[in-house]
Amino acid sequence: MYNLNDFLLINVYINFFSNLVINKKKIFLITKTKKIGVLATQGTIQSDLFEQTSSSLDTTIEIIEQVGEGLVDLIEKGEIESKQMQKLLYKYLNPLIEKNIDALVLGCSHFPYLIPHIKDIIGNKIKIIDSGSAVARQTKKILTRLDILQNNKNNFPHEFYSNKNTKILSELLNNKKVKLIKQNF
């Protein structure tokens, strides 16, 4: 039996990949080279669901996968502007550029924080596809369906759960009406 948190996480996870497929279908309209880069975590790229979505695409489109090892750790440590981050981004993006991609799918919820740095490296000729807004829309649908979506009239503090360092999360949120809770998931 799943509790509410499990239900939300499962639905967001499943719908993230569903939206990734939708975004990839949109990429077919965007790509001229028919080469799409995917920057994601090892877990995402090795998942059965990722394999299923990738194999369901038009076979004339080449999906070039790149694991972004170490990027999530640096983001969670608050080291987005570090030299190590720049070094890793160049290491992961240059091979994709050399393979002539013209679209880049961000396959991790952490990676939107890196969009300005990614744009500095890849320029304007490569379209960045970020599934973050699709995940947010799906989360809103689920919360609405469960009748637990808070509206602007509510004056409740927000609670954020993390299994990592809450100090960095606090700095990112920079909001006094926030309750941070460290919990192992």
N, C-alpha and C positions, 0 to 999 in steps of 0.2 A: 504494500500500500504506500503510495507516495503522499508526502505532505505538500502543502502549498508551495514551499520553496523548491522542492523537487519538480513539481509541475511547471513552475515558471522557468526553471533552468532548462528542463528538457524541451519545452516549447520554444524557448529562445534559441537553444542550440539547433534544433531541427529547422526552425524557420530561418536561422542564419544561413544554413546551407541551401535552403530553398531559394532564398533571396540571392545567394551567390550564383545559383544557376540562372535566375532571371537576369542578374547583372551580366553574366557571361553571354546570355542570349543577346542582350543589348550590345555587348561588345562586338558581336558579329556584324552589327550595323556600323560600328565605329572603326573596326580594324580594316586596314587596307593591306597590310602585310600578312594577315591571317596568322600572326604570332602574338600570343598573349602571355605575359609574365604573371606569375602568381608568387607573391612574397607572403609566406605563412610560417607558422610554427611547425616543427617536426610532427607533433601530434595531429595537427590538422591535415597535413599532407599525407600522413600514413593512415588516416582514418578510412574505414570502408565507405563512409558516406561521401567523402571527398572523391574517392576513386569512382564511385557510382555517378556522381554529378559530372566529373570530368569526362568519363567515358560516354556519357549521354549526349555530348556535343557533336556538332558537325565534324566529321573526320578530316575536313580540309583545314580546320583550325588547329594549329599547334599550340599546346599548353606547355609552357616552360616553367617548371616549378623551381623555386628557390627557398630553401629553409633559411629563416632569419635567426639563426642560433645566437643567443646572447642579447638580442634586441629587447625582449620583454624584461629581462633582468635589469638592464640599464634604465629602461623607462621606469620600472618600479622603484629603482634606487634614486630617481629624480635626476639622472645623468643624461638627459636628452641633448643638452648642449655640449657634451664632452667630446674630446678628441677621439676617444674609443668608439663612441657612437658614430662619428663621421667616418672613421676607418671601417667599421663594419658595414655601414650603408654603401660606401664605395665598393667594398669587397662583394657585396651581394647584388648590387644594381648594375655594375659595369658589365658582368657577363650577360645580363638580360639585354642591356643596350647593344652590346656587340652582336647579339642574335637577332637584332632588328625588330624587337617588339614595338608595338605602337599602342598597347594598353597594358596597364599593370593593375591586377586585382590585389587589394590588401586583404589577406586572409587571416587577420587577427584583430581582435577588438582593441588592442593596444596601439596598433600602427597608425591610426589617424593622428596621434600626437606627433608623428614623424613627417607628416605631409609637407610642411614647409621645407624641411631638409631634403626630402625625397625630390621635391620639385627643383631644388637648387642643383641636384645631380642629374636628373633626367630631362630637365627643361620642359618646354611646352608641347613638344611633338608627341609625347607619350601621355595618354589619358590615364589618370588615376581613377580607379573604380573602388570606392569605399562602401562597404556594406553596413557601416555603422548606423546610418539613418534608417535603413531597412529593419535592422534589429530593434531600433528604438520604436518604430511604428508597430512592429509585431508585439513588442512588450506592452505598448499602450493598448493594443487590441485585447491582449490577454487580461490585463488589469481591468479594462472596461467590462469584458465578458464576466469576470469574477466579481464585478461591482466593488472593486477596491481601489479604483483610480482616484487619486487625490486631485482636487481642482484648486484653482487659485484662491478660492474662498476659504479653504482649510488653512489653519495656522499651526499645523503640526510640525515639529522638527523632523528633519529627514534623518534616517538612520542608514549608515553605510557599513557593510560588513567586509572585512578583509582578512585574509590569512597571511598577509605580509605586514610590513612596517606601516602602521597607521599614521606616522608622522608625515610621510611623503604624501599620503592621500589627503591629509589635513591641509598641507601646503597647496596642493592642486585645487582643492575645493575653496579654500580661503573664505569660509562662511561660518559665522558664529552660531547659526541655527542648525548645526549639524552634530549628530551624535555618531562617533566612530566606535565600532565594536570589532575587536580582534577575535577571530574564531577560526578553528580548524575545520575545513570542509572535507 
